[in-house]
Amino acid sequence: MTAEDQTRHPDASAIRDWALYGPRDSAITKLVERLAYERGMRLEDIELLITNALTVAHEEDCDGGEADLAHRND
């Protein structure tokens, strides 16, 4: 991905804001809260679940690219 790709994307500004402000869809926040409070999951595990789901979706679209995204940064 190039810097040009990042600036030409129609959601480029919202994507940059994602890390600072979190998801715009409150349903995502509510699901994270439910997993944490109702099921006792730790945030690190919820984030890994999200990362794995997004990685699988990316691999399906890109025929197996960047599988290492699913690993923790320990």
PDB file of N, CA, C, O and CB in Angstrom:
ATOM      1  N   MET A   1       0.851  -1.173   0.000  1.00  0.00           N
ATOM      2  CA  MET A   1       0.000   0.000   0.000  1.00  0.00           C
ATOM      3  C   MET A   1       0.894   1.231   0.000  1.00  0.00           C
ATOM      4  O   MET A   1       1.851   1.329   0.768  1.00  0.00           O
ATOM      5  CB  MET A   1      -0.967   0.001   1.222  1.00  0.00           C
ATOM      6  N   THR A   2       0.564   2.146  -0.861  1.00  0.00           N
ATOM      7  CA  THR A   2       1.355   3.368  -0.972  1.00  0.00           C
ATOM      8  C   THR A   2       0.658   4.520  -0.258  1.00  0.00           C
ATOM      9  O   THR A   2      -0.517   4.430   0.096  1.00  0.00           O
ATOM     10  CB  THR A   2       1.598   3.724  -2.447  1.00  0.00           C
ATOM     11  N   ALA A   3       1.400   5.597  -0.053  1.00  0.00           N
ATOM     12  CA  ALA A   3       0.822   6.792   0.558  1.00  0.00           C
ATOM     13  C   ALA A   3      -0.282   7.348  -0.332  1.00  0.00           C
ATOM     14  O   ALA A   3      -1.269   7.893   0.161  1.00  0.00           O
ATOM     15  CB  ALA A   3       1.909   7.862   0.804  1.00  0.00           C
ATOM     16  N   GLU A   4      -0.115   7.211  -1.635  1.00  0.00           N
ATOM     17  CA  GLU A   4      -1.143   7.683  -2.564  1.00  0.00           C
ATOM     18  C   GLU A   4      -2.439   6.894  -2.395  1.00  0.00           C
ATOM     19  O   GLU A   4      -3.528   7.466  -2.437  1.00  0.00           O
ATOM     20  CB  GLU A   4      -0.645   7.574  -4.014  1.00  0.00           C
ATOM     21  N   ASP A   5      -2.320   5.572  -2.202  1.00  0.00           N
ATOM     22  CA  ASP A   5      -3.506   4.746  -1.940  1.00  0.00           C
ATOM     23  C   ASP A   5      -4.239   5.253  -0.710  1.00  0.00           C
ATOM     24  O   ASP A   5      -5.469   5.311  -0.687  1.00  0.00           O
ATOM     25  CB  ASP A   5      -3.115   3.265  -1.752  1.00  0.00           C
ATOM     26  N   GLN A   6      -3.479   5.618   0.305  1.00  0.00           N
ATOM     27  CA  GLN A   6      -4.063   6.054   1.570  1.00  0.00           C
ATOM     28  C   GLN A   6      -4.763   7.402   1.445  1.00  0.00           C
ATOM     29  O   GLN A   6      -5.745   7.646   2.147  1.00  0.00           O
ATOM     30  CB  GLN A   6      -2.991   6.131   2.636  1.00  0.00           C
ATOM     31  N   THR A   7      -4.291   8.268   0.586  1.00  0.00           N
ATOM     32  CA  THR A   7      -4.917   9.582   0.449  1.00  0.00           C
ATOM     33  C   THR A   7      -6.066   9.567  -0.545  1.00  0.00           C
ATOM     34  O   THR A   7      -6.960  10.408  -0.453  1.00  0.00           O
ATOM     35  CB  THR A   7      -3.891  10.607   0.024  1.00  0.00           C
ATOM     36  N   ARG A   8      -6.067   8.645  -1.484  1.00  0.00           N
ATOM     37  CA  ARG A   8      -7.132   8.604  -2.483  1.00  0.00           C
ATOM     38  C   ARG A   8      -8.347   7.801  -2.011  1.00  0.00           C
ATOM     39  O   ARG A   8      -9.413   7.889  -2.621  1.00  0.00           O
ATOM     40  CB  ARG A   8      -6.602   8.014  -3.777  1.00  0.00           C
ATOM     41  N   HIS A   9      -8.210   7.049  -0.974  1.00  0.00           N
ATOM     42  CA  HIS A   9      -9.343   6.255  -0.484  1.00  0.00           C
ATOM     43  C   HIS A   9     -10.416   7.193   0.040  1.00  0.00           C
ATOM     44  O   HIS A   9     -10.096   8.157   0.736  1.00  0.00           O
ATOM     45  CB  HIS A   9      -8.895   5.257   0.627  1.00  0.00           C
ATOM     46  N   PRO A  10     -11.695   6.936  -0.277  1.00  0.00           N
ATOM     47  CA  PRO A  10     -12.757   7.853   0.157  1.00  0.00           C
ATOM     48  C   PRO A  10     -12.924   7.943   1.673  1.00  0.00           C
ATOM     49  O   PRO A  10     -13.477   8.921   2.176  1.00  0.00           O
ATOM     50  CB  PRO A  10     -14.059   7.430  -0.448  1.00  0.00           C
ATOM     51  N   ASP A  11     -12.451   6.934   2.406  1.00  0.00           N
ATOM     52  CA  ASP A  11     -12.560   6.943   3.869  1.00  0.00           C
ATOM     53  C   ASP A  11     -11.220   7.206   4.548  1.00  0.00           C
ATOM     54  O   ASP A  11     -11.058   6.896   5.728  1.00  0.00           O
ATOM     55  CB  ASP A  11     -13.127   5.620   4.356  1.00  0.00           C
ATOM     56  N   ALA A  12     -10.259   7.771   3.822  1.00  0.00           N
ATOM     57  CA  ALA A  12      -8.902   7.940   4.353  1.00  0.00           C
ATOM     58  C   ALA A  12      -8.884   8.676   5.688  1.00  0.00           C
ATOM     59  O   ALA A  12      -8.177   8.262   6.607  1.00  0.00           O
ATOM     60  CB  ALA A  12      -8.044   8.688   3.352  1.00  0.00           C
ATOM     61  N   SER A  13      -9.631   9.735   5.808  1.00  0.00           N
ATOM     62  CA  SER A  13      -9.644  10.504   7.056  1.00  0.00           C
ATOM     63  C   SER A  13     -10.224   9.682   8.204  1.00  0.00           C
ATOM     64  O   SER A  13      -9.671   9.674   9.304  1.00  0.00           O
ATOM     65  CB  SER A  13     -10.451  11.797   6.878  1.00  0.00           C
ATOM     66  N   ALA A  14     -11.322   9.000   7.954  1.00  0.00           N
ATOM     67  CA  ALA A  14     -11.952   8.178   8.997  1.00  0.00           C
ATOM     68  C   ALA A  14     -11.045   7.011   9.393  1.00  0.00           C
ATOM     69  O   ALA A  14     -11.004   6.621  10.560  1.00  0.00           O
ATOM     70  CB  ALA A  14     -13.319   7.646   8.511  1.00  0.00           C
ATOM     71  N   ILE A  15     -10.331   6.464   8.434  1.00  0.00           N
ATOM     72  CA  ILE A  15      -9.412   5.360   8.737  1.00  0.00           C
ATOM     73  C   ILE A  15      -8.283   5.847   9.646  1.00  0.00           C
ATOM     74  O   ILE A  15      -7.905   5.161  10.596  1.00  0.00           O
ATOM     75  CB  ILE A  15      -8.830   4.759   7.430  1.00  0.00           C
ATOM     76  N   ARG A  16      -7.749   7.030   9.352  1.00  0.00           N
ATOM     77  CA  ARG A  16      -6.697   7.599  10.210  1.00  0.00           C
ATOM     78  C   ARG A  16      -7.228   7.862  11.623  1.00  0.00           C
ATOM     79  O   ARG A  16      -6.510   7.667  12.604  1.00  0.00           O
ATOM     80  CB  ARG A  16      -6.148   8.913   9.596  1.00  0.00           C
ATOM     81  N   ASP A  17      -8.474   8.299  11.724  1.00  0.00           N
ATOM     82  CA  ASP A  17      -9.079   8.594  13.019  1.00  0.00           C
ATOM     83  C   ASP A  17      -9.419   7.341  13.820  1.00  0.00           C
ATOM     84  O   ASP A  17      -9.579   7.410  15.038  1.00  0.00           O
ATOM     85  CB  ASP A  17     -10.322   9.414  12.821  1.00  0.00           C
ATOM     86  N   TRP A  18      -9.531   6.206  13.152  1.00  0.00           N
ATOM     87  CA  TRP A  18      -9.935   4.949  13.798  1.00  0.00           C
ATOM     88  C   TRP A  18      -9.080   4.654  15.021  1.00  0.00           C
ATOM     89  O   TRP A  18      -9.606   4.311  16.080  1.00  0.00           O
ATOM     90  CB  TRP A  18      -9.842   3.784  12.808  1.00  0.00           C
ATOM     91  N   ALA A  19      -7.774   4.784  14.883  1.00  0.00           N
ATOM     92  CA  ALA A  19      -6.867   4.461  15.993  1.00  0.00           C
ATOM     93  C   ALA A  19      -7.069   5.396  17.186  1.00  0.00           C
ATOM     94  O   ALA A  19      -6.884   4.989  18.333  1.00  0.00           O
ATOM     95  CB  ALA A  19      -5.413   4.533  15.522  1.00  0.00           C
ATOM     96  N   LEU A  20      -7.444   6.628  16.921  1.00  0.00           N
ATOM     97  CA  LEU A  20      -7.629   7.599  18.008  1.00  0.00           C
ATOM     98  C   LEU A  20      -9.008   7.504  18.654  1.00  0.00           C
ATOM     99  O   LEU A  20      -9.136   7.594  19.875  1.00  0.00           O
ATOM    100  CB  LEU A  20      -7.413   9.005  17.485  1.00  0.00           C
ATOM    101  N   TYR A  21     -10.031   7.325  17.836  1.00  0.00           N
ATOM    102  CA  TYR A  21     -11.400   7.454  18.325  1.00  0.00           C
ATOM    103  C   TYR A  21     -12.183   6.151  18.348  1.00  0.00           C
ATOM    104  O   TYR A  21     -13.296   6.112  18.872  1.00  0.00           O
ATOM    105  CB  TYR A  21     -12.127   8.437  17.492  1.00  0.00           C
ATOM    106  N   GLY A  22     -11.626   5.090  17.792  1.00  0.00           N
ATOM    107  CA  GLY A  22     -12.329   3.813  17.763  1.00  0.00           C
ATOM    108  C   GLY A  22     -13.376   3.766  16.673  1.00  0.00           C
ATOM    109  O   GLY A  22     -13.453   4.661  15.832  1.00  0.00           O
ATOM    110  N   PRO A  23     -14.179   2.721  16.690  1.00  0.00           N
ATOM    111  CA  PRO A  23     -15.166   2.541  15.627  1.00  0.00           C
ATOM    112  C   PRO A  23     -16.294   3.567  15.696  1.00  0.00           C
ATOM    113  O   PRO A  23     -16.696   3.997  16.778  1.00  0.00           O
ATOM    114  CB  PRO A  23     -15.745   1.144  15.695  1.00  0.00           C
ATOM    115  N   ARG A  24     -16.791   3.946  14.537  1.00  0.00           N
ATOM    116  CA  ARG A  24     -17.920   4.875  14.478  1.00  0.00           C
ATOM    117  C   ARG A  24     -19.229   4.153  14.765  1.00  0.00           C
ATOM    118  O   ARG A  24     -20.198   4.765  15.215  1.00  0.00           O
ATOM    119  CB  ARG A  24     -17.983   5.560  13.107  1.00  0.00           C
ATOM    120  N   ASP A  25     -19.254   2.858  14.503  1.00  0.00           N
ATOM    121  CA  ASP A  25     -20.458   2.054  14.720  1.00  0.00           C
ATOM    122  C   ASP A  25     -20.507   1.627  16.186  1.00  0.00           C
ATOM    123  O   ASP A  25     -19.671   0.844  16.636  1.00  0.00           O
ATOM    124  CB  ASP A  25     -20.483   0.806  13.774  1.00  0.00           C
ATOM    125  N   SER A  26     -21.478   2.137  16.920  1.00  0.00           N
ATOM    126  CA  SER A  26     -21.555   1.836  18.350  1.00  0.00           C
ATOM    127  C   SER A  26     -21.844   0.360  18.620  1.00  0.00           C
ATOM    128  O   SER A  26     -21.603  -0.122  19.726  1.00  0.00           O
ATOM    129  CB  SER A  26     -22.625   2.692  19.002  1.00  0.00           C
ATOM    130  N   ALA A  27     -22.356  -0.358  17.627  1.00  0.00           N
ATOM    131  CA  ALA A  27     -22.613  -1.792  17.810  1.00  0.00           C
ATOM    132  C   ALA A  27     -21.298  -2.544  18.058  1.00  0.00           C
ATOM    133  O   ALA A  27     -21.276  -3.521  18.806  1.00  0.00           O
ATOM    134  CB  ALA A  27     -23.343  -2.376  16.568  1.00  0.00           C
ATOM    135  N   ILE A  28     -20.221  -2.095  17.441  1.00  0.00           N
ATOM    136  CA  ILE A  28     -18.920  -2.732  17.657  1.00  0.00           C
ATOM    137  C   ILE A  28     -18.496  -2.539  19.108  1.00  0.00           C
ATOM    138  O   ILE A  28     -18.052  -3.485  19.758  1.00  0.00           O
ATOM    139  CB  ILE A  28     -17.847  -2.152  16.691  1.00  0.00           C
ATOM    140  N   THR A  29     -18.628  -1.334  19.611  1.00  0.00           N
ATOM    141  CA  THR A  29     -18.286  -1.051  21.004  1.00  0.00           C
ATOM    142  C   THR A  29     -19.139  -1.882  21.954  1.00  0.00           C
ATOM    143  O   THR A  29     -18.632  -2.427  22.934  1.00  0.00           O
ATOM    144  CB  THR A  29     -18.461   0.442  21.307  1.00  0.00           C
ATOM    145  N   LYS A  30     -20.416  -1.976  21.667  1.00  0.00           N
ATOM    146  CA  LYS A  30     -21.310  -2.764  22.527  1.00  0.00           C
ATOM    147  C   LYS A  30     -20.937  -4.242  22.521  1.00  0.00           C
ATOM    148  O   LYS A  30     -20.991  -4.898  23.562  1.00  0.00           O
ATOM    149  CB  LYS A  30     -22.763  -2.597  22.077  1.00  0.00           C
ATOM    150  N   LEU A  31     -20.557  -4.775  21.352  1.00  0.00           N
ATOM    151  CA  LEU A  31     -20.144  -6.181  21.286  1.00  0.00           C
ATOM    152  C   LEU A  31     -18.862  -6.419  22.079  1.00  0.00           C
ATOM    153  O   LEU A  31     -18.729  -7.437  22.758  1.00  0.00           O
ATOM    154  CB  LEU A  31     -19.943  -6.610  19.827  1.00  0.00           C
ATOM    155  N   VAL A  32     -17.921  -5.482  21.992  1.00  0.00           N
ATOM    156  CA  VAL A  32     -16.688  -5.599  22.772  1.00  0.00           C
ATOM    157  C   VAL A  32     -17.016  -5.583  24.262  1.00  0.00           C
ATOM    158  O   VAL A  32     -16.493  -6.399  25.020  1.00  0.00           O
ATOM    159  CB  VAL A  32     -15.701  -4.454  22.420  1.00  0.00           C
ATOM    160  N   GLU A  33     -17.869  -4.668  24.683  1.00  0.00           N
ATOM    161  CA  GLU A  33     -18.257  -4.597  26.090  1.00  0.00           C
ATOM    162  C   GLU A  33     -18.941  -5.884  26.542  1.00  0.00           C
ATOM    163  O   GLU A  33     -18.670  -6.373  27.639  1.00  0.00           O
ATOM    164  CB  GLU A  33     -19.183  -3.401  26.326  1.00  0.00           C
ATOM    165  N   ARG A  34     -19.818  -6.435  25.716  1.00  0.00           N
ATOM    166  CA  ARG A  34     -20.513  -7.671  26.087  1.00  0.00           C
ATOM    167  C   ARG A  34     -19.537  -8.832  26.230  1.00  0.00           C
ATOM    168  O   ARG A  34     -19.640  -9.624  27.167  1.00  0.00           O
ATOM    169  CB  ARG A  34     -21.584  -8.015  25.047  1.00  0.00           C
ATOM    170  N   LEU A  35     -18.584  -8.932  25.294  1.00  0.00           N
ATOM    171  CA  LEU A  35     -17.590 -10.006  25.400  1.00  0.00           C
ATOM    172  C   LEU A  35     -16.768  -9.857  26.676  1.00  0.00           C
ATOM    173  O   LEU A  35     -16.442 -10.844  27.334  1.00  0.00           O
ATOM    174  CB  LEU A  35     -16.663 -10.010  24.169  1.00  0.00           C
ATOM    175  N   ALA A  36     -16.441  -8.627  27.014  1.00  0.00           N
ATOM    176  CA  ALA A  36     -15.634  -8.394  28.210  1.00  0.00           C
ATOM    177  C   ALA A  36     -16.432  -8.621  29.486  1.00  0.00           C
ATOM    178  O   ALA A  36     -16.003  -9.378  30.356  1.00  0.00           O
ATOM    179  CB  ALA A  36     -15.076  -6.983  28.198  1.00  0.00           C
ATOM    180  N   TYR A  37     -17.575  -7.981  29.605  1.00  0.00           N
ATOM    181  CA  TYR A  37     -18.317  -8.008  30.861  1.00  0.00           C
ATOM    182  C   TYR A  37     -19.189  -9.248  31.042  1.00  0.00           C
ATOM    183  O   TYR A  37     -19.294  -9.773  32.151  1.00  0.00           O
ATOM    184  CB  TYR A  37     -19.172  -6.793  30.953  1.00  0.00           C
ATOM    185  N   GLU A  38     -19.811  -9.718  29.971  1.00  0.00           N
ATOM    186  CA  GLU A  38     -20.700 -10.870  30.098  1.00  0.00           C
ATOM    187  C   GLU A  38     -19.953 -12.205  30.007  1.00  0.00           C
ATOM    188  O   GLU A  38     -20.344 -13.187  30.638  1.00  0.00           O
ATOM    189  CB  GLU A  38     -21.768 -10.812  29.026  1.00  0.00           C
ATOM    190  N   ARG A  39     -18.887 -12.228  29.225  1.00  0.00           N
ATOM    191  CA  ARG A  39     -18.151 -13.485  29.054  1.00  0.00           C
ATOM    192  C   ARG A  39     -16.801 -13.479  29.758  1.00  0.00           C
ATOM    193  O   ARG A  39     -16.104 -14.494  29.784  1.00  0.00           O
ATOM    194  CB  ARG A  39     -17.949 -13.766  27.586  1.00  0.00           C
ATOM    195  N   GLY A  40     -16.436 -12.345  30.323  1.00  0.00           N
ATOM    196  CA  GLY A  40     -15.189 -12.263  31.068  1.00  0.00           C
ATOM    197  C   GLY A  40     -13.926 -12.275  30.222  1.00  0.00           C
ATOM    198  O   GLY A  40     -12.844 -12.571  30.730  1.00  0.00           O
ATOM    199  N   MET A  41     -14.052 -11.953  28.929  1.00  0.00           N
ATOM    200  CA  MET A  41     -12.872 -11.948  28.061  1.00  0.00           C
ATOM    201  C   MET A  41     -12.000 -10.737  28.355  1.00  0.00           C
ATOM    202  O   MET A  41     -12.504  -9.664  28.687  1.00  0.00           O
ATOM    203  CB  MET A  41     -13.287 -11.956  26.581  1.00  0.00           C
ATOM    204  N   ARG A  42     -10.712 -10.912  28.233  1.00  0.00           N
ATOM    205  CA  ARG A  42      -9.771  -9.802  28.374  1.00  0.00           C
ATOM    206  C   ARG A  42      -9.724  -9.033  27.061  1.00  0.00           C
ATOM    207  O   ARG A  42      -9.937  -9.611  25.995  1.00  0.00           O
ATOM    208  CB  ARG A  42      -8.349 -10.311  28.772  1.00  0.00           C
ATOM    209  N   LEU A  43      -9.447  -7.734  27.130  1.00  0.00           N
ATOM    210  CA  LEU A  43      -9.411  -6.886  25.947  1.00  0.00           C
ATOM    211  C   LEU A  43      -8.378  -7.384  24.941  1.00  0.00           C
ATOM    212  O   LEU A  43      -8.617  -7.346  23.734  1.00  0.00           O
ATOM    213  CB  LEU A  43      -9.109  -5.444  26.339  1.00  0.00           C
ATOM    214  N   GLU A  44      -7.250  -7.842  25.424  1.00  0.00           N
ATOM    215  CA  GLU A  44      -6.219  -8.364  24.523  1.00  0.00           C
ATOM    216  C   GLU A  44      -6.762  -9.528  23.689  1.00  0.00           C
ATOM    217  O   GLU A  44      -6.463  -9.637  22.500  1.00  0.00           O
ATOM    218  CB  GLU A  44      -4.980  -8.818  25.328  1.00  0.00           C
ATOM    219  N   ASP A  45      -7.552 -10.386  24.309  1.00  0.00           N
ATOM    220  CA  ASP A  45      -8.119 -11.528  23.591  1.00  0.00           C
ATOM    221  C   ASP A  45      -9.202 -11.086  22.602  1.00  0.00           C
ATOM    222  O   ASP A  45      -9.328 -11.660  21.520  1.00  0.00           O
ATOM    223  CB  ASP A  45      -8.698 -12.541  24.584  1.00  0.00           C
ATOM    224  N   ILE A  46      -9.973 -10.076  22.972  1.00  0.00           N
ATOM    225  CA  ILE A  46     -10.991  -9.541  22.062  1.00  0.00           C
ATOM    226  C   ILE A  46     -10.316  -8.911  20.847  1.00  0.00           C
ATOM    227  O   ILE A  46     -10.755  -9.108  19.714  1.00  0.00           O
ATOM    228  CB  ILE A  46     -11.888  -8.498  22.787  1.00  0.00           C
ATOM    229  N   GLU A  47      -9.244  -8.153  21.088  1.00  0.00           N
ATOM    230  CA  GLU A  47      -8.519  -7.539  19.982  1.00  0.00           C
ATOM    231  C   GLU A  47      -7.910  -8.595  19.068  1.00  0.00           C
ATOM    232  O   GLU A  47      -7.887  -8.416  17.851  1.00  0.00           O
ATOM    233  CB  GLU A  47      -7.429  -6.613  20.513  1.00  0.00           C
ATOM    234  N   LEU A  48      -7.419  -9.686  19.634  1.00  0.00           N
ATOM    235  CA  LEU A  48      -6.866 -10.767  18.823  1.00  0.00           C
ATOM    236  C   LEU A  48      -7.972 -11.411  17.988  1.00  0.00           C
ATOM    237  O   LEU A  48      -7.753 -11.751  16.825  1.00  0.00           O
ATOM    238  CB  LEU A  48      -6.174 -11.826  19.718  1.00  0.00           C
ATOM    239  N   LEU A  49      -9.152 -11.580  18.574  1.00  0.00           N
ATOM    240  CA  LEU A  49     -10.292 -12.121  17.844  1.00  0.00           C
ATOM    241  C   LEU A  49     -10.645 -11.229  16.644  1.00  0.00           C
ATOM    242  O   LEU A  49     -10.880 -11.723  15.541  1.00  0.00           O
ATOM    243  CB  LEU A  49     -11.505 -12.263  18.781  1.00  0.00           C
ATOM    244  N   ILE A  50     -10.677  -9.928  16.874  1.00  0.00           N
ATOM    245  CA  ILE A  50     -10.968  -8.970  15.806  1.00  0.00           C
ATOM    246  C   ILE A  50      -9.883  -9.043  14.737  1.00  0.00           C
ATOM    247  O   ILE A  50     -10.187  -9.093  13.545  1.00  0.00           O
ATOM    248  CB  ILE A  50     -11.078  -7.531  16.372  1.00  0.00           C
ATOM    249  N   THR A  51      -8.629  -9.048  15.155  1.00  0.00           N
ATOM    250  CA  THR A  51      -7.510  -9.116  14.211  1.00  0.00           C
ATOM    251  C   THR A  51      -7.590 -10.380  13.370  1.00  0.00           C
ATOM    252  O   THR A  51      -7.405 -10.334  12.154  1.00  0.00           O
ATOM    253  CB  THR A  51      -6.169  -9.063  14.958  1.00  0.00           C
ATOM    254  N   ASN A  52      -7.864 -11.501  14.011  1.00  0.00           N
ATOM    255  CA  ASN A  52      -7.956 -12.760  13.275  1.00  0.00           C
ATOM    256  C   ASN A  52      -9.104 -12.739  12.268  1.00  0.00           C
ATOM    257  O   ASN A  52      -8.949 -13.212  11.142  1.00  0.00           O
ATOM    258  CB  ASN A  52      -8.138 -13.925  14.245  1.00  0.00           C
ATOM    259  N   ALA A  53     -10.249 -12.195  12.665  1.00  0.00           N
ATOM    260  CA  ALA A  53     -11.391 -12.129  11.753  1.00  0.00           C
ATOM    261  C   ALA A  53     -11.086 -11.245  10.549  1.00  0.00           C
ATOM    262  O   ALA A  53     -11.417 -11.596   9.417  1.00  0.00           O
ATOM    263  CB  ALA A  53     -12.628 -11.607  12.487  1.00  0.00           C
ATOM    264  N   LEU A  54     -10.461 -10.105  10.792  1.00  0.00           N
ATOM    265  CA  LEU A  54     -10.114  -9.206   9.688  1.00  0.00           C
ATOM    266  C   LEU A  54      -9.036  -9.806   8.798  1.00  0.00           C
ATOM    267  O   LEU A  54      -9.048  -9.602   7.584  1.00  0.00           O
ATOM    268  CB  LEU A  54      -9.647  -7.858  10.228  1.00  0.00           C
ATOM    269  N   THR A  55      -8.103 -10.546   9.394  1.00  0.00           N
ATOM    270  CA  THR A  55      -7.052 -11.194   8.616  1.00  0.00           C
ATOM    271  C   THR A  55      -7.643 -12.259   7.703  1.00  0.00           C
ATOM    272  O   THR A  55      -7.257 -12.363   6.538  1.00  0.00           O
ATOM    273  CB  THR A  55      -5.997 -11.814   9.544  1.00  0.00           C
ATOM    274  N   VAL A  56      -8.571 -13.046   8.220  1.00  0.00           N
ATOM    275  CA  VAL A  56      -9.225 -14.069   7.398  1.00  0.00           C
ATOM    276  C   VAL A  56      -9.967 -13.405   6.239  1.00  0.00           C
ATOM    277  O   VAL A  56      -9.881 -13.869   5.102  1.00  0.00           O
ATOM    278  CB  VAL A  56     -10.203 -14.923   8.253  1.00  0.00           C
ATOM    279  N   ALA A  57     -10.687 -12.336   6.516  1.00  0.00           N
ATOM    280  CA  ALA A  57     -11.409 -11.623   5.460  1.00  0.00           C
ATOM    281  C   ALA A  57     -10.439 -11.093   4.410  1.00  0.00           C
ATOM    282  O   ALA A  57     -10.710 -11.169   3.212  1.00  0.00           O
ATOM    283  CB  ALA A  57     -12.234 -10.466   6.055  1.00  0.00           C
ATOM    284  N   HIS A  58      -9.310 -10.557   4.862  1.00  0.00           N
ATOM    285  CA  HIS A  58      -8.304 -10.024   3.939  1.00  0.00           C
ATOM    286  C   HIS A  58      -7.717 -11.138   3.096  1.00  0.00           C
ATOM    287  O   HIS A  58      -7.534 -10.971   1.890  1.00  0.00           O
ATOM    288  CB  HIS A  58      -7.190  -9.299   4.705  1.00  0.00           C
ATOM    289  N   GLU A  59      -7.421 -12.267   3.710  1.00  0.00           N
ATOM    290  CA  GLU A  59      -6.841 -13.391   2.979  1.00  0.00           C
ATOM    291  C   GLU A  59      -7.807 -13.933   1.944  1.00  0.00           C
ATOM    292  O   GLU A  59      -7.391 -14.310   0.849  1.00  0.00           O
ATOM    293  CB  GLU A  59      -6.435 -14.497   3.939  1.00  0.00           C
ATOM    294  N   GLU A  60      -9.091 -13.979   2.271  1.00  0.00           N
ATOM    295  CA  GLU A  60     -10.085 -14.452   1.314  1.00  0.00           C
ATOM    296  C   GLU A  60     -10.155 -13.531   0.111  1.00  0.00           C
ATOM    297  O   GLU A  60     -10.332 -13.998  -1.014  1.00  0.00           O
ATOM    298  CB  GLU A  60     -11.457 -14.561   1.974  1.00  0.00           C
ATOM    299  N   ASP A  61     -10.019 -12.218   0.331  1.00  0.00           N
ATOM    300  CA  ASP A  61     -10.064 -11.256  -0.759  1.00  0.00           C
ATOM    301  C   ASP A  61      -8.765 -11.216  -1.558  1.00  0.00           C
ATOM    302  O   ASP A  61      -8.780 -10.923  -2.753  1.00  0.00           O
ATOM    303  CB  ASP A  61     -10.370  -9.884  -0.218  1.00  0.00           C
ATOM    304  N   CYS A  62      -7.649 -11.507  -0.908  1.00  0.00           N
ATOM    305  CA  CYS A  62      -6.336 -11.339  -1.542  1.00  0.00           C
ATOM    306  C   CYS A  62      -5.615 -12.660  -1.774  1.00  0.00           C
ATOM    307  O   CYS A  62      -4.405 -12.663  -1.998  1.00  0.00           O
ATOM    308  CB  CYS A  62      -5.470 -10.441  -0.697  1.00  0.00           C
ATOM    309  N   ASP A  63      -6.317 -13.763  -1.726  1.00  0.00           N
ATOM    310  CA  ASP A  63      -5.720 -15.079  -1.962  1.00  0.00           C
ATOM    311  C   ASP A  63      -4.535 -15.365  -1.052  1.00  0.00           C
ATOM    312  O   ASP A  63      -3.469 -15.756  -1.527  1.00  0.00           O
ATOM    313  CB  ASP A  63      -5.285 -15.193  -3.398  1.00  0.00           C
ATOM    314  N   GLY A  64      -4.710 -15.175   0.246  1.00  0.00           N
ATOM    315  CA  GLY A  64      -3.704 -15.602   1.208  1.00  0.00           C
ATOM    316  C   GLY A  64      -2.625 -14.607   1.540  1.00  0.00           C
ATOM    317  O   GLY A  64      -1.579 -15.013   2.047  1.00  0.00           O
ATOM    318  N   GLY A  65      -2.809 -13.337   1.289  1.00  0.00           N
ATOM    319  CA  GLY A  65      -1.771 -12.357   1.593  1.00  0.00           C
ATOM    320  C   GLY A  65      -1.679 -12.003   3.053  1.00  0.00           C
ATOM    321  O   GLY A  65      -2.693 -11.992   3.752  1.00  0.00           O
ATOM    322  N   GLU A  66      -0.505 -11.719   3.523  1.00  0.00           N
ATOM    323  CA  GLU A  66      -0.209 -11.166   4.841  1.00  0.00           C
ATOM    324  C   GLU A  66      -0.803 -11.945   6.004  1.00  0.00           C
ATOM    325  O   GLU A  66      -1.428 -11.355   6.885  1.00  0.00           O
ATOM    326  CB  GLU A  66      -0.693  -9.774   4.903  1.00  0.00           C
ATOM    327  N   ALA A  67      -0.622 -13.238   6.021  1.00  0.00           N
ATOM    328  CA  ALA A  67      -1.158 -14.072   7.098  1.00  0.00           C
ATOM    329  C   ALA A  67      -0.543 -13.757   8.448  1.00  0.00           C
ATOM    330  O   ALA A  67      -1.131 -14.075   9.482  1.00  0.00           O
ATOM    331  CB  ALA A  67      -0.940 -15.524   6.780  1.00  0.00           C
ATOM    332  N   ASP A  68       0.628 -13.137   8.459  1.00  0.00           N
ATOM    333  CA  ASP A  68       1.291 -12.838   9.719  1.00  0.00           C
ATOM    334  C   ASP A  68       0.579 -11.762  10.524  1.00  0.00           C
ATOM    335  O   ASP A  68       0.953 -11.528  11.673  1.00  0.00           O
ATOM    336  CB  ASP A  68       2.703 -12.416   9.459  1.00  0.00           C
ATOM    337  N   LEU A  69      -0.423 -11.102   9.978  1.00  0.00           N
ATOM    338  CA  LEU A  69      -1.162 -10.079  10.721  1.00  0.00           C
ATOM    339  C   LEU A  69      -1.890 -10.666  11.915  1.00  0.00           C
ATOM    340  O   LEU A  69      -2.222  -9.935  12.849  1.00  0.00           O
ATOM    341  CB  LEU A  69      -2.154  -9.379   9.811  1.00  0.00           C
ATOM    342  N   ALA A  70      -2.147 -11.964  11.911  1.00  0.00           N
ATOM    343  CA  ALA A  70      -2.925 -12.578  12.975  1.00  0.00           C
ATOM    344  C   ALA A  70      -2.109 -12.864  14.222  1.00  0.00           C
ATOM    345  O   ALA A  70      -2.666 -13.310  15.226  1.00  0.00           O
ATOM    346  CB  ALA A  70      -3.540 -13.845  12.482  1.00  0.00           C
ATOM    347  N   HIS A  71      -0.829 -12.626  14.191  1.00  0.00           N
ATOM    348  CA  HIS A  71       0.023 -12.931  15.341  1.00  0.00           C
ATOM    349  C   HIS A  71       0.101 -11.736  16.275  1.00  0.00           C
ATOM    350  O   HIS A  71       0.075 -10.582  15.846  1.00  0.00           O
ATOM    351  CB  HIS A  71       1.433 -13.340  14.882  1.00  0.00           C
ATOM    352  N   ARG A  72       0.197 -12.037  17.547  1.00  0.00           N
ATOM    353  CA  ARG A  72       0.340 -10.971  18.547  1.00  0.00           C
ATOM    354  C   ARG A  72       1.707 -10.309  18.419  1.00  0.00           C
ATOM    355  O   ARG A  72       2.675 -10.907  17.949  1.00  0.00           O
ATOM    356  CB  ARG A  72       0.148 -11.530  19.979  1.00  0.00           C
ATOM    357  N   ASN A  73       1.749  -9.070  18.848  1.00  0.00           N
ATOM    358  CA  ASN A  73       3.007  -8.317  18.842  1.00  0.00           C
ATOM    359  C   ASN A  73       3.644  -8.358  20.209  1.00  0.00           C
ATOM    360  O   ASN A  73       3.929  -7.311  20.790  1.00  0.00           O
ATOM    361  CB  ASN A  73       2.778  -6.862  18.409  1.00  0.00           C
ATOM    362  N   ASP A  74       3.877  -9.557  20.740  1.00  0.00           N
ATOM    363  CA  ASP A  74       4.471  -9.710  22.084  1.00  0.00           C
ATOM    364  C   ASP A  74       5.965  -9.451  22.050  1.00  0.00           C
ATOM    365  O   ASP A  74       6.630  -9.533  23.082  1.00  0.00           O
ATOM    366  CB  ASP A  74       4.201 -11.121  22.643  1.00  0.00           C
TER     367      ASP A  74
END
